[in-house]
Amino acid sequence: MAEETITKITYAEPISIELTRGAKGGYQWGIKIRGSEADLMLLSMGMIDAKLRTTYLEPAAEVK
């Protein structure tokens, strides 16, 4: 069976990110944010997700 690589990136609390590279080379991640400011937490999550997408996912095919 193919091996899966798991890399855990943890920033200063309250944010943690778990990045997983699958056997076929694809990536997936989980983002955990704890805090009392919901709007700030959602903004942070969106920014982190956008950065992970541009770093680890291939660009979408161009639509003609």
SEMIKE-185406 format. One record per atom (N, C-alpha, C, CB): x, z, y; residue in three letters. Coordinates in Angstrom, 1 decimal, always signed. Each point is the difference from the previous one (the first is absolute). Glycine has a CB too. Layout:
! residues N
ATOM      c1      c3      c2   aa
ATOM       X       Z       Y  ala
...
//
This chain:
! residues 64
ATOM      c1      c3      c2   aa
ATOM    +0.8    +0.0    -1.2  met
ATOM    -0.8    +0.0    +1.2  met
ATOM    +0.9    +0.0    +1.2  met
ATOM    -1.9    +1.2    -1.2  met
ATOM    +1.5    -1.9    +2.3  ala
ATOM    +0.8    -0.1    +1.2  ala
ATOM    +0.0    +1.3    +0.7  ala
ATOM    -0.6    -2.4    +0.2  ala
ATOM    +1.7    +2.6    +0.5  glu
ATOM    +0.2    +1.3    +0.7  glu
ATOM    -0.5    -0.1    +1.5  glu
ATOM    +2.0    +0.5    -1.5  glu
ATOM    -2.6    +0.6    +1.9  glu
ATOM    -0.5    +0.1    +1.4  glu
ATOM    +0.8    +0.9    +0.8  glu
ATOM    -2.3    -0.4    -0.8  glu
ATOM    +2.7    +0.1    +2.0  thr
ATOM    +0.8    +0.8    +0.9  thr
ATOM    -0.8    +0.7    +1.0  thr
ATOM    +1.9    -1.6    -0.4  thr
ATOM    -1.8    +2.9    +0.6  ile
ATOM    -0.7    +0.7    +1.0  ile
ATOM    +1.0    +0.6    +0.9  ile
ATOM    -1.9    +0.6    -1.6  ile
ATOM    +1.7    -0.8    +2.9  thr
ATOM    +0.8    +0.5    +1.1  thr
ATOM    -0.9    +0.9    +0.8  thr
ATOM    +1.6    -2.0    +0.0  thr
ATOM    -1.2    +3.2    +0.3  lys
ATOM    -0.8    +0.9    +0.8  lys
ATOM    +0.7    +0.2    +1.3  lys
ATOM    -1.0    +1.1    -2.0  lys
ATOM    +0.4    -1.5    +3.1  ile
ATOM    +0.5    +0.2    +1.4  ile
ATOM    -0.8    +1.1    +0.6  ile
ATOM    +0.8    -2.5    +0.2  ile
ATOM    -0.2    +3.5    +0.2  thr
ATOM    -0.7    +1.1    +0.6  thr
ATOM    +0.6    +0.3    +1.4  thr
ATOM    -0.5    +1.0    -2.2  thr
ATOM    -0.4    -1.1    +3.2  tyr
ATOM    +0.4    +0.3    +1.4  tyr
ATOM    -0.3    +1.5    +0.3  tyr
ATOM    -0.4    -2.5    +0.7  tyr
ATOM    +0.8    +2.9    +0.5  ala
ATOM    -0.4    +1.3    +0.4  ala
ATOM    -1.5    +0.3    -0.2  ala
ATOM    +2.0    +0.0    +1.6  ala
ATOM    -2.3    +1.1    -2.2  glu
ATOM    -1.4    +0.3    -0.2  glu
ATOM    -0.8    -0.2    +1.3  glu
ATOM    +0.6    +1.6    -1.8  glu
ATOM    -1.7    -2.1    +1.8  pro
ATOM    -1.0    +0.0    -1.1  pro
ATOM    -0.2    -1.4    -0.6  pro
ATOM    -1.1    +1.9    +1.1  pro
ATOM    +2.1    -2.8    -1.0  ile
ATOM    -0.2    -1.4    -0.5  ile
ATOM    +0.9    -0.2    -1.2  ile
ATOM    -0.5    -0.8    +2.3  ile
ATOM    -0.1    +0.2    -3.4  ser
ATOM    +0.8    -0.3    -1.1  ser
ATOM    -0.5    -1.4    -0.5  ser
ATOM    +0.4    +2.4    -0.7  ser
ATOM    +0.6    -3.2    +0.2  ile
ATOM    -0.3    -1.4    -0.5  ile
ATOM    +0.6    -0.1    -1.4  ile
ATOM    +0.0    -0.9    +2.4  ile
ATOM    -0.8    +0.4    -3.3  glu
ATOM    +0.5    -0.3    -1.3  glu
ATOM    +0.0    -1.5    -0.2  glu
ATOM    -0.8    +2.3    -0.9  glu
ATOM    +1.9    -2.9    +0.7  leu
ATOM    +0.1    -1.5    -0.1  leu
ATOM    +0.4    -0.3    -1.5  leu
ATOM    +0.7    -0.3    +2.4  leu
ATOM    -1.5    -0.6    -3.0  thr
ATOM    +0.2    -0.3    -1.4  thr
ATOM    +0.3    -1.5    -0.1  thr
ATOM    -1.4    +1.9    -0.8  thr
ATOM    +2.5    -2.3    +0.1  arg
ATOM    +0.2    -1.4    -0.3  arg
ATOM    -0.3    -0.2    -1.5  arg
ATOM    +1.8    -0.2    +1.8  arg
ATOM    -2.7    -0.7    -2.0  gly
ATOM    -0.5    -0.3    -1.4  gly
ATOM    +1.0    -0.9    -0.8  gly
ATOM    -2.3    +0.3    +0.8  gly
ATOM    +2.0    -0.4    -2.0  ala
ATOM    +0.9    -0.8    -0.9  ala
ATOM    +0.1    -1.5    +0.4  ala
ATOM    -0.6    +1.6    -1.9  ala
ATOM    -0.4    -2.1    +2.5  lys
ATOM    -0.1    -1.4    +0.4  lys
ATOM    +0.6    -0.2    +1.5  lys
ATOM    -2.0    -0.4    -1.5  lys
ATOM    +2.5    +1.5    +2.1  gly
ATOM    +0.6    -0.1    +1.3  gly
ATOM    -1.0    +0.3    +1.2  gly
ATOM    +1.5    -1.6    -1.0  gly
ATOM    -2.8    +1.9    +0.7  gly
ATOM    -0.9    +0.3    +1.0  gly
ATOM    +0.1    +1.4    +0.5  gly
ATOM    -1.5    -1.7    -0.9  gly
ATOM    +1.0    +2.0    +2.1  tyr
ATOM    +0.1    +1.4    +0.5  tyr
ATOM    -1.4    +0.5    +0.3  tyr
ATOM    +2.2    -0.5    +1.0  tyr
ATOM    -2.3    +1.8    -1.1  gln
ATOM    -1.2    +0.8    +0.4  gln
ATOM    +0.5    +1.3    +0.5  gln
ATOM    -1.5    -1.2    -1.7  gln
ATOM    +0.6    +1.8    +2.5  trp
ATOM    +0.4    +1.3    +0.6  trp
ATOM    -1.2    +0.9    +0.3  trp
ATOM    +2.0    -1.1    +1.0  trp
ATOM    -1.7    +2.3    -0.9  gly
ATOM    -1.0    +1.0    +0.4  gly
ATOM    +0.6    +0.8    +1.2  gly
ATOM    -0.9    +0.2    -2.4  gly
ATOM    +0.0    +0.0    +3.4  ile
ATOM    +0.4    +0.7    +1.2  ile
ATOM    -0.8    +1.2    +0.1  ile
ATOM    +0.6    -2.1    +1.2  ile
ATOM    +0.0    +3.3    -1.0  lys
ATOM    -0.7    +1.2    +0.1  lys
ATOM    +0.4    +0.6    +1.4  lys
ATOM    -0.1    +0.4    -2.5  lys
ATOM    -1.0    -0.1    +3.3  ile
ATOM    +0.2    +0.6    +1.3  ile
ATOM    -0.9    +1.3    +0.1  ile
ATOM    +0.6    -2.3    +1.0  ile
ATOM    +0.0    +3.4    -0.6  arg
ATOM    -0.8    +1.2    +0.2  arg
ATOM    +0.1    +0.4    +1.5  arg
ATOM    +0.4    +0.8    -2.4  arg
ATOM    -1.5    -0.4    +2.9  gly
ATOM    +0.0    +0.5    +1.4  gly
ATOM    -1.5    +0.2    +0.5  gly
ATOM    +2.1    -1.3    +0.4  gly
ATOM    -2.2    +1.7    +0.8  ser
ATOM    -1.3    +0.4    +0.5  ser
ATOM    -0.5    -1.1    +1.0  ser
ATOM    +0.6    +2.4    -0.3  ser
ATOM    +0.2    -3.3    +0.7  glu
ATOM    -0.4    -1.1    +1.0  glu
ATOM    -0.3    -1.3    -0.8  glu
ATOM    +1.4    +1.1    +1.8  glu
ATOM    -2.7    -1.3    -2.1  ala
ATOM    -0.4    -1.1    -0.9  ala
ATOM    +0.4    -1.4    +0.6  ala
ATOM    -1.9    +1.4    -0.8  ala
ATOM    +1.7    -1.5    +2.2  asp
ATOM    +0.3    -1.3    +0.6  asp
ATOM    +1.5    -0.3    -0.1  asp
ATOM    -1.9    +0.3    +1.6  asp
ATOM    +2.7    +0.7    -1.4  leu
ATOM    +1.5    -0.2    +0.0  leu
ATOM    +0.4    -0.3    -1.4  leu
ATOM    +0.3    +1.6    +1.9  leu
ATOM    -0.9    -0.9    -2.9  met
ATOM    +0.3    -0.2    -1.4  met
ATOM    -0.3    -1.4    -0.4  met
ATOM    -0.4    +2.4    -0.5  met
ATOM    -0.8    -2.9    +0.9  leu
ATOM    -0.4    -1.4    -0.4  leu
ATOM    +0.9    -1.0    +0.7  leu
ATOM    -2.3    +0.7    -0.3  leu
ATOM    +2.7    -0.5    +1.6  leu
ATOM    +0.9    -0.9    +0.7  leu
ATOM    +1.4    +0.0    -0.7  leu
ATOM    -1.2    +0.5    +2.1  leu
ATOM    +1.7    +0.7    -2.5  ser
ATOM    +1.3    +0.0    -0.7  ser
ATOM    -0.1    -0.7    -1.3  ser
ATOM    +0.5    +2.2    +1.1  ser
ATOM    -1.6    -2.0    -1.9  met
ATOM    -0.1    -0.6    -1.3  met
ATOM    +0.0    -1.6    +0.2  met
ATOM    -1.3    +2.0    -0.9  met
ATOM    +0.5    -2.5    +1.9  gly
ATOM    +0.0    -1.4    +0.2  gly
ATOM    +1.4    -0.6    +0.4  gly
ATOM    -2.4    +0.3    +0.8  gly
ATOM    +3.1    +0.5    +0.0  met
ATOM    +1.3    -0.5    +0.4  met
ATOM    +1.0    +0.0    -1.2  met
ATOM    -0.4    +0.9    +2.3  met
ATOM    +0.3    +0.1    -3.1  ile
ATOM    +0.9    +0.1    -1.2  ile
ATOM    -0.4    -1.1    -1.0  ile
ATOM    +0.3    +2.5    +0.3  ile
ATOM    -1.6    -2.7    -0.5  asp
ATOM    -0.4    -1.0    -1.0  asp
ATOM    +0.4    -1.4    +0.5  asp
ATOM    -1.9    +1.4    -0.6  asp
ATOM    +1.8    -1.7    +1.9  ala
ATOM    +0.4    -1.3    +0.6  ala
ATOM    +1.5    -0.2    -0.3  ala
ATOM    -1.8    +0.1    +1.8  ala
ATOM    +2.6    +0.9    -1.5  lys
ATOM    +1.5    -0.1    -0.2  lys
ATOM    +0.3    -0.2    -1.5  lys
ATOM    +0.4    +1.5    +2.0  lys
ATOM    -1.0    -0.8    -2.9  leu
ATOM    +0.2    -0.2    -1.4  leu
ATOM    -0.4    -1.4    -0.4  leu
ATOM    -0.4    +2.4    -0.5  leu
ATOM    -0.7    -2.9    +1.0  arg
ATOM    -0.5    -1.4    -0.4  arg
ATOM    +1.0    -1.0    +0.5  arg
ATOM    -2.3    +0.7    +0.2  arg
ATOM    +2.8    -0.6    +1.0  thr
ATOM    +1.0    -1.0    +0.5  thr
ATOM    +1.3    +0.1    -0.7  thr
ATOM    -1.1    +0.1    +2.2  thr
ATOM    +1.5    +1.1    -2.7  thr
ATOM    +1.2    +0.2    -0.7  thr
ATOM    +0.0    -0.4    -1.4  thr
ATOM    +0.5    +1.8    +1.6  thr
ATOM    -1.6    -1.5    -2.3  tyr
ATOM    +0.0    -0.2    -1.5  tyr
ATOM    -0.9    -1.0    -0.5  tyr
ATOM    +0.5    +2.3    -0.1  tyr
ATOM    -1.4    -2.9    +0.8  leu
ATOM    -0.9    -1.0    -0.5  leu
ATOM    +0.3    -1.3    +0.6  leu
ATOM    -1.8    +1.6    -0.2  leu
ATOM    +1.7    -2.6    -0.7  glu
ATOM    +0.3    -1.4    +0.5  glu
ATOM    -1.1    -0.5    +0.9  glu
ATOM    +1.2    -0.5    -2.2  glu
ATOM    -0.8    -0.3    +3.2  pro
ATOM    -1.0    -0.5    +0.9  pro
ATOM    -1.1    -0.8    -0.7  pro
ATOM    +1.8    -0.1    +1.8  pro
ATOM    -3.0    +0.2    -1.3  ala
ATOM    -1.1    -0.7    -0.6  ala
ATOM    +0.2    -1.5    +0.1  ala
ATOM    -1.6    +1.9    +0.5  ala
ATOM    +1.1    -2.6    -1.5  ala
ATOM    +0.2    -1.5    +0.1  ala
ATOM    -0.7    -0.6    +1.2  ala
ATOM    +0.1    +0.0    -2.6  ala
ATOM    +0.5    -0.9    +3.2  glu
ATOM    -0.6    -0.6    +1.2  glu
ATOM    -1.2    -0.8    -0.3  glu
ATOM    +2.2    -0.1    +1.0  glu
ATOM    -3.3    +0.3    -0.3  val
ATOM    -1.2    -0.7    -0.2  val
ATOM    +0.0    -1.3    +0.8  val
ATOM    -1.3    +2.1    -0.5  val
ATOM    +1.0    -3.3    -0.2  lys
ATOM    -0.1    -1.2    +0.7  lys
ATOM    -1.4    -0.5    +0.3  lys
ATOM    +2.2    -0.6    -1.1  lys
//
